[in-house]
Amino acid sequence: MPDELDMKMAMKVAASAQKEKKRRNRMSAALFTTEFKA
């Protein structure tokens, strides 16, 4: 079923996007704290 495949792909893409977002948030938070301390 192509629909099921599309769903799986969409889920994978969404999950990796979420991961990337979290990673970026962590990085910017760390950057912010170091700048704040400096």
N, C-alpha and C positions, 0 to 999 in steps of 0.2 A: 504493500500500500504506500503510494507516494506521500499521502497526507501524513502518515505516521512518521515517515522519514523527515519530512519538513518540520514536524513538531520536535523531533529529537535534535535536529540541527539548530532550531530556534532556541531550544533549552540550553544547548551547549554554548551558543553564542552569547546568550543572556548571562550564563554563569561566568564565562570568561570576562565579560564586560564588567560584571559585578566585582570580580576579583581585582581587575585592573583599577577600578574606581577605589576600592578599599586600599590598594597598594599606594595609589596616588595620594589619597587622603592622609595616609600614614606618613608618606614622604613630606608632604607640605606641612603637616603638623610638626614633624621633627625639625624641618627648616625654620618654621615659625618659632619654636622654642629656642633653638640655637641663636637665632637672630635676636630674640627677646632677651636672652641671657647676656649676649655680647655687649 
